[in-house]
Amino acid sequence: MGIQRGRNILTMKKFLLLFALTLSYLTSGAAEIWTPVGIAEWHEWILGCQQSYPWNGGRWNVTVGQSTERSKVFRMQPYSNHPFTNFNDCRCDNVFIYIHTEDPQKVYLEKISYLYYRPYYDQYKRFNIYQRCPENGFDNAYYGTISGNSIEFPIEAFAVDDVSYNTSAVPTLTEPSSSARYSTSVHKIVFPAGVLGSIPVKPVEPVNPEEPIVDDSGIFLGLTAFNQEIKSKAIGALTTENKDEYCDFVNSLETKIGTLLYYGTDLAIETMTAPAYPTNLGNAVLITFTDGLDQGSLAYKPDYRNSATYAAHLSELIAKTEIQGCPLQAFSIGLKGQDVADDELFMSNLESLASKESNALTVSDIASVNKELSRIVDELASTSVKKVITISLPMPSDGEKIRLTLDKAQTDITTSETWIEGTFSIDNMALTDVSYTGFRCASGETVTSVRNGIFLDFTFTDCRDLEKDTPLSTEKEDIDHWYYIPSKDLWQHNVEINNDEQVKIEEIHTSTVVMFALDCSSSFGDKFASLQQAANSFIERLATGKSDENSGIDNIFIDNDSDNPEATPEYYNLQGIRIINPSHGLYIRRVGNKTDKIIL
């Protein structure tokens, strides 16, 4: 009973602590909007008021938020991520320090009080921190002063009570006790360049089209740019006529301090899920380019508490997001910025923003960025075409095993390397336990038929080559029907099949929505102009299908007499060889005396 009573008391103490911290957070201006403006360096001489205190002179980085309503007021949480591992109990993620810079010669911090539980002692401890100035009720005038990007507070500017209690119900002190200590050295906060005296930018909401997307098919593109702010271009149909609008948006971007990587990605996903796309949507793709770090996202989403939790949330969000039934394919491309020293964190962030490990891509230069973006475009061109095969068979017997070979086996089934096999069930008019050899298919293990007289039509959707992940290369004449005779242990070839009438092969072009999230942080320096060119090249390829390389188009002979715009299109590969039945990929198209490149 004594042990259980002790546990109940401890549980109650923890509840009271949580309540006290939550109340502190709710009363500290949480409803005010705070824009992240970068990373400050905190030079600790507040808590370390006694000479022997180990924090004396400690320095660490702290995210800074700026009020959108009071541009001269900043906030930060220096005691949520301090580097002194032996004093982890002293960390507090719920209390912000508010810094008033309205007068550069009279900078002051609002009074701070925070409570934390010390499990080793089964005891509570409270820090009460006061800057000794009239704004906090003192007769003294120990103000901080701004010099360049720094704020310095003089010796004895702060009074600190560091008191232990056996209960969490002790009220916050309103003035220092007689045992309070005074700061013994100059306390200093170094702000990011250009932040002190700046005007904050308010956060943006997800940008979506005002009207539903009604185009029948094509590429739909949205852009999200992030540094200390978010800029967006709404998702819309991308065409050769309007591609310059997207490029102009990219060209208008500028680098700034801060990297809202998590928050920007969060908004990008939310933006993608809002519009109503064409019913033939086949791909939903998020591409995030980043320097690999996040700086400031927790200012907008403090409930995630730390970077690791926010990154884990995004990883889970990407995994479960579907857009009109299409799983979200997420790619992350990471080019290390000047401030990236933690390789493990860099890779962890990339993997969190990718839908699978192989989609987390690291690059060493802008040329590699171009290469990866081009590869993604080629992959989209391939997956936007789905090969659908419909085969009409006479009604089989219940339990009959069927094999459909797709590679001209004709009279010798052992020569086939590509086939469909399943067992017919008359109860549901379906092939069951279906397996696919030599290719993959989206139809799954059960394929239900549609009856047409004595025939059943079986449709197999999105048949793809295993190695290339391209639409399966097969024609009507390549398909043969076989049924298994158990008593003879052999496959019987069905010769009574007319492929022209009983086989239908379609290549269905689907729509794709792409969201490109682009890091515009200052860490890229003079590389940013090249990055903008890479982004514009990506937009150009999406819109036109044109590559940056010489395609060999000059080797094609153009008949100047064939100038009829209604002429039948002719297709050539990039080497100038004519292709009679193009199925997928990048081609040169000739219509009359005009040529262009096109992705099929």
DOZAKOL-650021 format. One line per field, with one value per residue (C-alpha): residue number from 1; y, z, x. Coordinates in nm, 3 decimals, padded with zeros to 5 digits. Layout:
<atoms>
n	(NUM,...)
north	(Y,...)
up	(Z,...)
east	(X,...)
</atoms>
This chain:
<atoms>
n	(1,2,3,4,5,6,7,8,9,10,11,12,13,14,15,16,17,18,19,20,21,22,23,24,25,26,27,28,29,30,31,32,33,34,35,36,37,38,39,40,41,42,43,44,45,46,47,48,49,50,51,52,53,54,55,56,57,58,59,60,61,62,63,64,65,66,67,68,69,70,71,72,73,74,75,76,77,78,79,80,81,82,83,84,85,86,87,88,89,90,91,92,93,94,95,96,97,98,99,100,101,102,103,104,105,106,107,108,109,110,111,112,113,114,115,116,117,118,119,120,121,122,123,124,125,126,127,128,129,130,131,132,133,134,135,136,137,138,139,140,141,142,143,144,145,146,147,148,149,150,151,152,153,154,155,156,157,158,159,160,161,162,163,164,165,166,167,168,169,170,171,172,173,174,175,176,177,178,179,180,181,182,183,184,185,186,187,188,189,190,191,192,193,194,195,196,197,198,199,200,201,202,203,204,205,206,207,208,209,210,211,212,213,214,215,216,217,218,219,220,221,222,223,224,225,226,227,228,229,230,231,232,233,234,235,236,237,238,239,240,241,242,243,244,245,246,247,248,249,250,251,252,253,254,255,256,257,258,259,260,261,262,263,264,265,266,267,268,269,270,271,272,273,274,275,276,277,278,279,280,281,282,283,284,285,286,287,288,289,290,291,292,293,294,295,296,297,298,299,300,301,302,303,304,305,306,307,308,309,310,311,312,313,314,315,316,317,318,319,320,321,322,323,324,325,326,327,328,329,330,331,332,333,334,335,336,337,338,339,340,341,342,343,344,345,346,347,348,349,350,351,352,353,354,355,356,357,358,359,360,361,362,363,364,365,366,367,368,369,370,371,372,373,374,375,376,377,378,379,380,381,382,383,384,385,386,387,388,389,390,391,392,393,394,395,396,397,398,399,400,401,402,403,404,405,406,407,408,409,410,411,412,413,414,415,416,417,418,419,420,421,422,423,424,425,426,427,428,429,430,431,432,433,434,435,436,437,438,439,440,441,442,443,444,445,446,447,448,449,450,451,452,453,454,455,456,457,458,459,460,461,462,463,464,465,466,467,468,469,470,471,472,473,474,475,476,477,478,479,480,481,482,483,484,485,486,487,488,489,490,491,492,493,494,495,496,497,498,499,500,501,502,503,504,505,506,507,508,509,510,511,512,513,514,515,516,517,518,519,520,521,522,523,524,525,526,527,528,529,530,531,532,533,534,535,536,537,538,539,540,541,542,543,544,545,546,547,548,549,550,551,552,553,554,555,556,557,558,559,560,561,562,563,564,565,566,567,568,569,570,571,572,573,574,575,576,577,578,579,580,581,582,583,584,585,586,587,588,589,590,591,592,593,594,595,596,597,598,599,600)
north	(00.000,00.237,00.185,00.241,00.554,00.685,00.622,00.804,01.104,01.108,01.087,01.377,01.581,01.523,01.621,01.942,02.017,01.963,02.186,02.460,02.450,02.451,02.748,02.929,02.865,02.973,03.300,03.387,03.523,03.192,03.331,03.595,03.506,03.472,03.464,03.271,03.502,03.283,03.161,03.373,03.294,03.301,03.395,03.274,03.498,03.495,03.164,03.141,03.418,03.250,03.218,02.837,02.779,02.559,02.762,03.074,03.191,02.910,02.970,02.793,02.857,02.949,02.999,03.354,03.447,03.800,03.925,04.011,04.263,04.417,04.414,04.525,04.230,03.894,03.565,03.257,02.948,02.939,02.686,02.425,02.315,02.416,02.202,02.109,01.743,01.717,01.970,01.819,01.854,02.231,02.229,02.379,02.379,02.565,02.902,03.174,03.472,03.791,04.065,04.427,04.635,04.937,05.161,05.043,05.196,05.045,04.680,04.461,04.105,04.040,03.862,03.485,03.206,02.836,02.524,02.180,01.847,01.685,01.312,01.219,01.440,01.396,01.772,02.077,02.368,02.710,02.970,03.328,03.569,03.946,04.219,04.514,04.795,05.007,04.795,04.504,04.714,04.808,05.145,05.042,05.101,04.808,04.810,04.623,04.815,04.729,04.743,04.616,04.269,04.223,04.311,04.343,04.356,04.500,04.331,04.294,04.350,04.030,03.898,03.524,03.312,02.941,02.777,02.416,02.319,02.000,02.094,02.228,02.463,02.736,03.065,03.257,03.526,03.883,04.024,03.880,03.730,03.842,03.546,03.632,03.642,03.908,03.846,03.874,03.939,04.095,03.886,03.894,03.785,03.792,03.815,03.713,03.996,04.237,04.110,04.384,04.671,04.460,04.416,04.054,03.874,03.709,03.335,03.227,02.987,02.704,02.844,02.668,02.755,02.940,02.715,02.336,02.215,02.108,02.031,01.684,01.573,01.692,01.815,02.022,02.214,02.412,02.584,02.644,02.848,02.873,03.046,03.260,03.300,03.096,03.201,02.992,02.969,02.795,02.456,02.483,02.319,02.363,02.436,02.565,02.889,02.959,02.799,03.142,03.242,02.965,03.059,03.425,03.316,03.127,03.422,03.655,03.453,03.583,03.419,03.506,03.367,03.090,02.758,02.662,02.315,02.128,02.398,02.458,02.087,02.068,02.350,02.199,01.869,02.048,02.253,01.941,01.774,02.066,02.089,01.862,01.711,01.534,01.185,01.035,01.149,00.885,01.043,01.276,01.388,01.608,01.715,01.896,02.058,02.159,02.233,01.960,02.168,02.327,02.659,02.809,02.574,02.519,02.887,02.801,02.450,02.454,02.155,01.927,02.048,01.958,01.899,01.521,01.506,01.738,01.540,01.215,01.368,01.462,01.112,00.963,01.223,01.144,00.771,00.802,01.083,00.988,01.235,01.108,00.753,00.814,00.753,01.051,00.994,01.215,01.288,01.486,01.630,01.753,01.984,02.062,02.428,02.607,02.552,02.174,01.991,01.708,01.446,01.221,01.496,01.591,01.236,01.192,01.499,01.382,01.038,01.191,01.386,01.091,00.827,00.556,00.539,00.538,00.869,01.050,01.186,01.361,01.577,01.758,02.034,02.205,01.986,01.685,01.864,01.900,01.534,01.416,01.646,01.523,01.164,01.237,01.394,01.086,00.863,01.070,01.050,00.672,00.629,00.870,00.608,00.293,-00.011,-00.188,-00.536,-00.681,-01.046,-01.206,-01.581,-01.835,-01.918,-02.156,-02.434,-02.369,-02.439,-02.435,-02.311,-02.057,-01.912,-01.615,-01.581,-01.236,-01.296,-01.506,-01.851,-01.970,-02.353,-02.398,-02.271,-02.343,-02.059,-01.800,-01.573,-01.338,-01.462,-01.429,-01.732,-01.784,-02.016,-01.943,-01.920,-01.945,-01.813,-01.462,-01.487,-01.406,-01.531,-01.596,-01.653,-01.455,-01.435,-01.234,-01.363,-01.142,-00.817,-00.649,-00.550,-00.334,-00.564,-00.778,-01.140,-01.137,-01.012,-01.003,-01.040,-00.869,-01.112,-01.056,-01.343,-01.663,-01.462,-01.314,-00.999,-00.992,-00.658,-00.619,-00.261,-00.085,-00.371,-00.269,-00.397,-00.514,-00.365,-00.040,00.030,00.128,00.010,-00.355,-00.400,-00.647,-00.651,-00.829,-01.101,-01.178,-01.313,-01.680,-01.860,-02.188,-02.406,-02.678,-03.049,-03.207,-03.567,-03.521,-03.258,-03.035,-02.698,-02.706,-02.422,-02.269,-02.230,-02.095,-01.738,-01.440,-01.187,-00.904,-00.945,-01.088,-00.886,-00.513,-00.321,00.042,00.300,00.536,00.873,00.994,01.328,01.415,01.673,01.794,02.017,02.152,02.286,02.497,02.599,02.966,03.001,03.218,02.914,02.859,03.187,03.247,02.901,03.020,03.172,02.834,02.666,02.894,02.792,02.425,02.483,02.663,02.383,02.138,02.346,02.365,01.987,01.925,02.165,02.069,01.734,01.889,01.784,02.002,01.772,01.773,01.523,01.468,01.647,01.798,01.449,01.417,01.488,01.729,01.717,02.081,01.976,01.803,02.115,01.988,02.056,01.767,01.520,01.200,01.244,01.057,00.971,00.937,00.847,01.086,00.936,01.025,00.672,00.649,00.457,00.304,00.226,00.449,00.338,00.562,00.794,01.102,01.127,01.371,01.423,01.542,01.670,01.796,02.018,02.092,01.901,01.914,01.691,01.520,01.280,00.996)
up	(00.000,00.087,-00.255,-00.440,-00.234,-00.325,-00.694,-00.671,-00.509,-00.778,-01.053,-00.897,-00.874,-01.242,-01.331,-01.132,-01.302,-01.647,-01.555,-01.428,-01.740,-01.969,-01.784,-01.813,-02.187,-02.245,-02.057,-02.232,-02.554,-02.743,-02.950,-03.101,-03.438,-03.431,-03.748,-03.730,-03.830,-03.785,-03.522,-03.243,-03.025,-02.654,-02.422,-02.080,-01.778,-01.625,-01.446,-01.384,-01.129,-00.886,-00.982,-00.954,-01.166,-01.470,-01.714,-01.673,-02.017,-02.198,-02.560,-02.778,-03.069,-03.017,-03.271,-03.269,-03.333,-03.413,-03.337,-03.645,-03.438,-03.239,-03.470,-03.194,-02.969,-03.004,-02.822,-02.777,-02.558,-02.456,-02.177,-02.396,-02.581,-02.375,-02.426,-02.062,-02.050,-01.674,-01.623,-01.841,-01.553,-01.591,-01.946,-02.007,-02.346,-02.234,-02.127,-02.370,-02.295,-02.443,-02.547,-02.596,-02.833,-02.884,-02.752,-02.862,-02.542,-02.311,-02.410,-02.145,-02.087,-01.932,-01.596,-01.632,-01.400,-01.471,-01.265,-01.328,-01.146,-01.017,-01.004,-00.824,-00.529,-00.571,-00.555,-00.755,-00.836,-00.964,-01.139,-01.106,-01.331,-01.312,-01.514,-01.283,-01.471,-01.427,-01.678,-01.435,-01.126,-01.014,-00.927,-01.100,-01.469,-01.579,-01.949,-02.239,-02.538,-02.908,-03.089,-03.447,-03.433,-03.058,-02.736,-02.422,-02.065,-01.795,-01.477,-01.211,-01.471,-01.358,-01.024,-00.996,-00.733,-00.758,-00.493,-00.429,-00.304,-00.203,-00.384,-00.727,-00.585,-00.477,-00.647,-00.869,-00.679,-00.793,-00.668,-00.574,-00.232,00.003,-00.112,-00.485,-00.679,-00.925,-01.260,-01.234,-01.598,-01.918,-02.069,-02.450,-02.732,-03.089,-03.342,-03.710,-03.936,-04.036,-03.783,-03.519,-03.655,-03.929,-04.012,-03.987,-04.263,-04.162,-04.226,-04.528,-04.562,-04.820,-05.169,-05.369,-05.685,-05.624,-05.875,-05.916,-06.181,-06.475,-06.746,-06.891,-06.854,-06.831,-06.583,-06.286,-06.106,-05.784,-05.634,-05.269,-05.174,-04.817,-04.605,-04.309,-04.501,-04.738,-05.092,-05.312,-05.663,-05.680,-05.844,-06.200,-06.541,-06.679,-07.052,-07.301,-07.306,-06.930,-06.828,-06.823,-06.536,-06.324,-06.432,-06.346,-05.997,-05.954,-06.088,-05.836,-05.537,-05.312,-05.043,-04.678,-04.344,-04.191,-04.337,-04.285,-04.425,-04.213,-04.215,-04.588,-04.664,-04.434,-04.625,-04.960,-04.876,-04.746,-05.066,-05.283,-05.115,-05.162,-05.537,-05.734,-06.009,-06.330,-06.274,-06.467,-06.211,-06.204,-06.015,-05.719,-05.667,-05.408,-05.475,-05.195,-05.260,-04.943,-04.779,-04.532,-04.223,-04.060,-03.881,-03.738,-03.819,-03.450,-03.422,-03.629,-03.492,-03.130,-03.041,-03.204,-02.938,-03.126,-03.477,-03.451,-03.363,-03.648,-03.898,-03.778,-03.825,-04.185,-04.257,-04.129,-04.318,-04.647,-04.594,-04.543,-04.786,-05.093,-05.352,-05.533,-05.465,-05.574,-05.304,-05.259,-05.416,-05.229,-05.342,-05.141,-05.298,-05.055,-05.137,-04.819,-04.729,-04.571,-04.220,-04.239,-04.011,-03.890,-04.168,-03.968,-03.923,-04.291,-04.406,-04.144,-04.273,-04.635,-04.546,-04.347,-04.656,-04.898,-04.949,-04.970,-04.892,-05.256,-05.309,-05.060,-05.292,-05.201,-05.453,-05.448,-05.702,-05.914,-06.216,-06.007,-05.910,-06.281,-06.338,-06.059,-06.166,-06.526,-06.405,-06.212,-06.523,-06.728,-06.461,-06.460,-06.839,-06.810,-06.524,-06.677,-06.945,-06.833,-07.057,-07.020,-07.167,-07.207,-07.315,-07.402,-07.327,-07.368,-07.034,-06.853,-06.613,-06.241,-06.099,-06.440,-06.434,-06.707,-06.837,-07.074,-07.232,-07.357,-07.556,-07.866,-07.708,-07.980,-07.971,-07.711,-07.366,-07.233,-07.440,-07.257,-06.995,-06.950,-06.848,-06.631,-06.445,-06.233,-06.142,-06.261,-06.008,-06.158,-05.836,-05.886,-06.253,-06.168,-06.198,-05.847,-05.707,-06.003,-06.041,-06.285,-06.421,-06.600,-06.536,-06.277,-06.291,-06.073,-06.102,-05.805,-05.718,-05.816,-06.158,-06.206,-06.558,-06.754,-06.938,-07.307,-07.447,-07.410,-07.352,-07.036,-07.064,-06.822,-06.791,-06.657,-06.574,-06.564,-06.696,-06.653,-06.728,-06.411,-06.476,-06.656,-06.484,-06.826,-06.992,-07.089,-07.450,-07.595,-07.899,-07.985,-08.184,-07.887,-07.669,-07.638,-07.425,-07.246,-07.005,-06.780,-06.809,-06.469,-06.584,-06.845,-06.657,-06.961,-07.088,-07.382,-07.635,-07.734,-08.111,-08.135,-08.044,-08.276,-08.130,-08.349,-08.205,-07.857,-07.748,-07.680,-07.581,-07.475,-07.364,-07.133,-07.062,-06.709,-06.535,-06.287,-06.008,-05.902,-05.609,-05.613,-05.275,-05.311,-05.035,-05.067,-04.755,-04.752,-04.698,-05.077,-05.131,-05.492,-05.593,-05.575,-05.925,-06.069,-05.856,-06.006,-06.353,-06.255,-06.131,-06.455,-06.663,-06.466,-06.538,-06.907,-06.933,-06.755,-06.985,-07.319,-07.280,-07.423,-07.280,-07.247,-07.467,-07.847,-07.962,-08.313,-08.460,-08.735,-08.878,-08.969,-09.329,-09.357,-09.667,-09.738,-09.952,-09.660,-09.502,-09.432,-09.060,-09.063,-09.173,-08.974,-08.708,-08.753,-08.459,-08.438,-08.154,-08.042,-08.294,-08.583,-08.647,-08.731,-08.482,-08.626,-08.298,-08.019,-07.676,-07.418,-07.363,-07.534,-07.912,-08.197,-08.365,-08.724,-08.847,-09.203,-09.216,-08.844,-08.579,-08.201,-07.908,-07.703,-07.410,-07.466)
east	(00.000,00.286,00.448,00.121,00.052,00.397,00.331,-00.002,00.167,00.437,00.173,-00.018,00.302,00.375,00.019,00.049,00.379,00.229,-00.064,00.168,00.384,00.081,-00.068,00.264,00.272,-00.087,-00.033,00.293,00.145,00.114,-00.173,00.056,00.210,00.588,00.793,01.123,01.407,01.713,01.955,02.104,02.405,02.328,02.620,02.508,02.561,02.211,02.159,02.533,02.531,02.770,03.135,03.147,02.837,02.927,02.715,02.930,03.037,02.854,02.745,02.489,02.254,01.889,01.608,01.468,01.106,00.984,00.635,00.430,00.231,00.520,00.821,01.060,00.977,01.155,01.129,01.349,01.386,01.754,01.695,01.526,01.840,02.141,02.454,02.519,02.420,02.479,02.202,01.929,01.683,01.714,01.578,01.237,01.063,00.752,00.890,00.990,01.211,01.062,01.309,01.197,01.412,01.185,01.462,01.811,01.957,01.693,01.658,01.499,01.376,01.038,01.041,01.073,00.974,00.980,00.936,01.078,01.076,01.396,01.320,01.642,01.546,01.167,01.165,01.059,01.286,01.198,01.410,01.286,01.476,01.437,01.606,01.646,01.471,01.155,00.958,00.988,00.903,01.256,01.402,01.725,01.798,02.012,01.925,02.074,02.208,02.219,02.551,02.543,02.385,02.442,02.262,02.476,02.346,02.576,02.702,02.427,02.154,01.981,01.866,01.802,01.632,01.709,01.491,01.385,01.039,00.862,00.542,00.454,00.189,00.433,00.339,00.580,00.766,00.699,01.029,01.369,01.416,01.690,01.901,01.877,02.204,02.310,02.476,02.855,02.948,02.817,02.535,02.523,02.287,02.421,02.136,02.146,02.259,01.981,01.724,01.738,01.533,01.370,01.002,00.874,00.689,00.363,00.328,00.129,-00.156,-00.147,-00.202,-00.470,-00.661,-00.983,-01.158,-01.129,-00.886,-01.102,-00.846,-00.882,-00.521,-00.164,00.095,-00.024,00.250,00.277,00.582,00.673,00.982,01.107,01.368,01.247,00.921,00.706,00.623,00.395,00.260,-00.076,-00.113,-00.236,-00.212,00.141,00.157,00.409,00.210,00.222,00.554,00.720,00.490,00.641,00.995,00.927,00.822,01.150,01.350,01.184,01.305,01.582,01.790,01.733,01.842,01.632,01.520,01.155,01.218,00.963,00.696,00.739,00.704,00.403,00.230,00.327,00.156,-00.152,-00.163,-00.142,-00.439,-00.679,-00.763,-00.996,-00.783,-00.895,-01.031,-00.740,-00.482,-00.212,00.081,00.119,00.478,00.647,01.007,01.189,01.526,01.709,02.042,01.944,01.870,01.567,01.583,01.268,00.977,00.900,00.809,00.500,00.446,00.569,00.350,00.610,00.856,01.175,01.309,01.315,00.943,00.846,01.056,00.896,00.550,00.633,00.765,00.438,00.232,00.407,00.356,-00.021,-00.108,-00.309,-00.435,-00.743,-00.627,-00.265,-00.002,00.225,00.567,00.812,01.168,01.422,01.738,02.001,02.291,02.481,02.485,02.779,02.642,02.592,02.836,02.612,02.603,02.372,02.112,02.147,02.063,01.794,01.611,01.636,01.500,01.213,01.104,01.120,00.852,01.121,01.490,01.601,01.415,01.644,01.911,02.237,02.420,02.753,02.692,02.426,02.506,02.404,02.082,02.003,02.077,01.847,01.563,01.597,01.584,01.264,01.108,01.197,01.045,00.726,00.709,00.724,00.478,00.226,00.160,-00.019,-00.048,-00.383,-00.435,-00.784,-00.818,-01.153,-01.178,-01.457,-01.621,-01.377,-01.474,-01.475,-01.129,-00.961,-00.603,-00.525,-00.200,-00.173,00.173,00.269,00.588,00.503,00.528,00.286,00.303,00.582,00.491,00.841,00.985,00.779,00.935,00.639,00.298,-00.014,-00.146,-00.457,-00.744,-01.096,-01.379,-01.727,-01.882,-01.746,-01.647,-01.286,-00.933,-00.804,-00.455,-00.324,00.054,00.266,00.595,00.847,00.657,00.438,00.074,-00.149,-00.454,-00.359,-00.432,-00.800,-00.914,-01.291,-01.429,-01.702,-01.932,-01.995,-02.204,-02.003,-01.687,-01.539,-01.325,-01.030,-00.852,-00.497,-00.400,-00.065,00.148,00.512,00.860,01.035,01.377,01.300,00.966,00.829,00.505,00.537,00.639,00.389,00.160,-00.166,00.010,00.240,-00.042,-00.140,-00.399,-00.325,-00.522,-00.385,-00.485,-00.403,-00.442,-00.170,00.030,00.051,-00.059,-00.295,-00.268,-00.602,-00.585,-00.940,-00.853,-00.860,-00.618,-00.743,-01.092,-01.023,-00.718,-00.719,-00.405,-00.431,-00.178,-00.361,-00.204,-00.272,-00.235,00.039,00.047,00.391,00.479,00.835,00.952,01.266,01.508,01.606,01.820,02.128,02.354,02.364,02.545,02.647,02.517,02.158,02.152,02.258,01.993,01.728,01.847,01.816,01.459,01.366,01.517,01.302,00.989,01.083,01.119,00.790,00.609,00.764,00.938,01.254,01.590,01.896,02.101,02.130,01.876,02.005,01.705,01.923,01.972,01.604,01.514,01.220,01.006,00.922,00.629,00.461,00.320,-00.029,-00.102,-00.349,-00.080,-00.030,00.243,00.570,00.794,01.172,01.404,01.678,01.918,01.690,01.560,01.192,00.972,00.656,00.475,00.613,00.500,00.666,00.959,01.104,01.057,01.096,00.758,00.710,00.377,00.400,00.708,00.716,00.913,00.922,01.007,00.742,00.718,00.471)
</atoms>
